[in-house]
Amino acid sequence: MYSETLVCREVDLREDLRLQVVSVACELVTLEVLVQEEAQAPGDSAQTLVLQARELATKARAVLSPSTNFDTFGEAVLRAALAVLSENVMAMRQVRGTLAQLVAPAPDIELPG
């Protein structure tokens, strides 16, 4: 009887961890879309997106901590979502940097004559 209870608790914990992974992965996908939109039209909200990305990465690390023991598929899904998010944040930064260079005031040029 006692061992059956332990098995049921382990199954419940594994299911709960899977749900956490799915939840964090869904949040990451949502954030990925926001980052892509921001990369297309950069603005003041870029810093907010970067902060959200860091917060979600922290959540993801908590879910992936060594104390959790869920299946490798769940971990792979989450790691893939984090990789995509990371790439999009980098792309957003590159676009913002390029736009900043394009709109920067031109240096004064002295014309001969």
KEKE-3310 file (N, C-alpha, C; in steps of 0.2 Angstrom, whole numbers, plus 5000, padded with zeros to 4 digits):
npx = (5004:5009:5020:5013:5007:5018:5022:5011:5013:5025:5022:5012:5020:5029:5020:5016:5028:5030:5020:5024:5035:5029:5021:5031:5038:5028:5026:5039:5038:5028:5035:5045:5038:5035:5047:5052:5042:5047:5059:5056:5051:5058:5058:5055:5051:5060:5069:5061:5057:5069:5071:5060:5064:5075:5069:5061:5070:5076:5066:5065:5078:5075:5066:5073:5082:5094:5088:5075:5067:5062:5057:5068:5063:5054:5064:5072:5063:5061:5074:5076:5067:5072:5084:5080:5073:5085:5092:5083:5083:5096:5096:5087:5094:5104:5097:5092:5105:5110:5100:5101:5114:5110:5102:5109:5116:5124:5142:5150:5154:5167:5166:5176:5181)
npy = (4994:5006:5008:5009:5021:5030:5028:5033:5047:5050:5049:5059:5070:5070:5072:5085:5092:5091:5099:5111:5113:5113:5125:5135:5134:5138:5151:5156:5154:5164:5175:5175:5178:5191:5197:5195:5204:5215:5216:5219:5232:5242:5249:5258:5248:5237:5235:5231:5219:5212:5211:5203:5191:5187:5185:5174:5165:5163:5156:5145:5139:5136:5126:5117:5113:5102:5095:5092:5079:5076:5069:5067:5073:5083:5092:5094:5101:5113:5118:5120:5130:5140:5142:5147:5159:5166:5168:5176:5188:5192:5195:5206:5215:5218:5223:5235:5241:5244:5252:5263:5267:5272:5282:5291:5307:5315:5317:5334:5340:5348:5358:5361:5377)
npz = (5000:5004:4995:4983:4985:4985:4972:4965:4969:4963:4950:4949:4952:4941:4931:4934:4933:4919:4915:4920:4911:4899:4901:4903:4891:4882:4886:4882:4868:4866:4870:4860:4849:4851:4852:4839:4832:4838:4833:4820:4821:4830:4846:4861:4869:4868:4878:4889:4883:4883:4897:4900:4894:4901:4913:4910:4906:4918:4925:4917:4920:4933:4932:4925:4934:4943:4953:4948:4939:4925:4909:4895:4883:4887:4892:4881:4873:4880:4880:4867:4864:4872:4865:4853:4857:4862:4850:4843:4852:4850:4837:4837:4844:4835:4824:4831:4833:4820:4815:4824:4820:4807:4809:4816:4819:4805:4803:4804:4788:4780:4766:4752:4747)
capx = (5000:5014:5024:5008:5006:5024:5022:5006:5015:5030:5018:5009:5026:5032:5015:5017:5034:5029:5015:5028:5039:5025:5020:5037:5039:5023:5028:5045:5036:5025:5040:5048:5034:5035:5054:5052:5039:5051:5065:5054:5049:5061:5056:5057:5049:5065:5072:5056:5057:5075:5070:5056:5068:5079:5065:5059:5076:5077:5061:5067:5083:5072:5062:5078:5087:5096:5083:5070:5069:5057:5059:5072:5059:5052:5070:5074:5058:5062:5080:5075:5063:5077:5089:5076:5073:5091:5094:5079:5085:5102:5094:5084:5099:5108:5093:5093:5111:5110:5095:5104:5119:5107:5098:5114:5118:5131:5147:5150:5159:5169:5166:5181:5179)
capy = (5000:5012:5009:5012:5029:5033:5028:5038:5053:5051:5050:5066:5075:5070:5076:5092:5095:5091:5104:5117:5113:5116:5132:5139:5134:5142:5158:5157:5155:5170:5180:5175:5182:5198:5199:5196:5210:5221:5217:5222:5239:5243:5255:5259:5242:5232:5234:5227:5212:5208:5209:5197:5186:5185:5182:5167:5161:5161:5151:5139:5136:5133:5120:5112:5112:5095:5092:5090:5073:5074:5066:5071:5076:5090:5096:5096:5106:5119:5120:5122:5136:5145:5144:5151:5165:5169:5170:5182:5193:5194:5198:5212:5220:5219:5228:5241:5244:5246:5258:5268:5270:5275:5289:5295:5313:5314:5322:5340:5339:5354:5358:5365:5383)
capz = (5000:5005:4989:4978:4986:4982:4964:4963:4970:4958:4943:4950:4952:4934:4927:4936:4930:4912:4914:4920:4905:4893:4902:4902:4884:4879:4888:4878:4861:4865:4870:4854:4844:4853:4850:4832:4831:4840:4828:4814:4822:4836:4850:4868:4873:4867:4885:4892:4881:4886:4904:4901:4892:4907:4918:4908:4906:4925:4926:4913:4924:4939:4929:4922:4939:4944:4957:4944:4935:4920:4903:4891:4878:4890:4893:4874:4870:4883:4878:4860:4865:4874:4860:4848:4860:4862:4843:4842:4856:4847:4830:4839:4846:4829:4821:4834:4832:4814:4815:4828:4816:4802:4811:4820:4815:4801:4806:4799:4783:4777:4759:4749:4743)
cpx = (5004:5018:5019:5007:5012:5024:5017:5009:5021:5027:5015:5015:5029:5027:5016:5023:5034:5025:5019:5032:5035:5023:5025:5038:5034:5024:5034:5043:5032:5030:5044:5045:5035:5042:5055:5048:5043:5057:5063:5052:5052:5059:5058:5055:5054:5068:5068:5056:5063:5074:5065:5059:5072:5075:5062:5065:5077:5072:5063:5073:5080:5069:5067:5083:5088:5091:5077:5072:5063:5061:5064:5069:5057:5058:5072:5069:5060:5069:5080:5072:5068:5082:5086:5075:5079:5093:5090:5081:5091:5100:5091:5089:5103:5104:5093:5099:5112:5106:5098:5110:5116:5104:5103:5115:5124:5136:5147:5156:5161:5169:5172:5178:5177)
cpy = (5006:5013:5011:5019:5032:5033:5033:5045:5055:5052:5057:5071:5075:5074:5083:5096:5096:5097:5111:5118:5116:5123:5137:5140:5138:5150:5160:5159:5162:5176:5181:5179:5189:5201:5200:5202:5216:5222:5220:5230:5241:5249:5255:5252:5236:5230:5229:5220:5208:5206:5203:5191:5183:5182:5175:5163:5158:5155:5145:5135:5133:5126:5114:5110:5104:5092:5090:5084:5072:5071:5070:5075:5083:5095:5099:5102:5113:5122:5123:5129:5142:5147:5148:5158:5169:5172:5176:5188:5196:5198:5205:5217:5222:5225:5235:5245:5247:5252:5264:5272:5274:5282:5293:5302:5312:5319:5328:5339:5346:5354:5363:5372:5389)
cpz = (5000:4998:4983:4979:4984:4975:4962:4963:4965:4951:4943:4949:4945:4930:4928:4933:4922:4911:4915:4914:4900:4895:4901:4894:4880:4880:4883:4871:4861:4865:4863:4849:4845:4851:4843:4829:4832:4835:4822:4815:4829:4839:4857:4872:4872:4874:4889:4890:4883:4893:4905:4899:4897:4912:4916:4908:4914:4927:4923:4917:4930:4937:4928:4928:4940:4948:4954:4940:4930:4914:4899:4885:4881:4890:4886:4871:4873:4881:4871:4860:4867:4869:4854:4851:4860:4855:4842:4846:4853:4841:4832:4840:4840:4825:4824:4833:4825:4813:4818:4824:4810:4803:4815:4816:4811:4804:4801:4794:4780:4770:4757:4746:4746)
residu = (MET:TYR:SER:GLU:THR:LEU:VAL:CYS:ARG:GLU:VAL:ASP:LEU:ARG:GLU:ASP:LEU:ARG:LEU:GLN:VAL:VAL:SER:VAL:ALA:CYS:GLU:LEU:VAL:THR:LEU:GLU:VAL:LEU:VAL:GLN:GLU:GLU:ALA:GLN:ALA:PRO:GLY:ASP:SER:ALA:GLN:THR:LEU:VAL:LEU:GLN:ALA:ARG:GLU:LEU:ALA:THR:LYS:ALA:ARG:ALA:VAL:LEU:SER:PRO:SER:THR:ASN:PHE:ASP:THR:PHE:GLY:GLU:ALA:VAL:LEU:ARG:ALA:ALA:LEU:ALA:VAL:LEU:SER:GLU:ASN:VAL:MET:ALA:MET:ARG:GLN:VAL:ARG:GLY:THR:LEU:ALA:GLN:LEU:VAL:ALA:PRO:ALA:PRO:ASP:ILE:GLU:LEU:PRO:GLY)
# end
